[in-house]
Amino acid sequence: MKTLFVNVEHDSEGFTLYTENEIFSGIGDSLDEARASLEESIRLYVEIMKEDKKQFPQYLDGNYEIKYKMDVSEALEIYEGLIGLTALEKLTGISKKQLWTYRNGTKPQQAQIKKLQEGLNRLGRELSAISF
């Protein structure tokens, strides 16, 4: 399976997503809208390439996953409505005060980024293991 790495940028006007090679992009007022726009640009690319009988990476026919890359401050801002600083403190061991400074633009050290990444990944694994 091929991985497409997508950069996420967010400002007062909305979200911009683009792949590292900048072939594909998406924009929207919300992250979901920007994701849908990105997926549509991939779909259109594949469709046009098929019509023109040109080669395209076969994984674009569906055998790929998308991974999003963003700043710590953007991630904390984007997801603050879903997971608060208290929960993040419990997941990562990083104090709410320190997380707040990261949310507001202070760049964390690599060790703190690793703790944050590991905590969120652990939460994702635990949530995906739940069945009802």
Summary of the structure (lengths in Angstrom):
residues: 132
radius of gyration: 17.4
end to end distance: 28.8
largest distance: 55.9
contacts: 333
relative contact order: 0.12
helix: 52%
strand: 20%
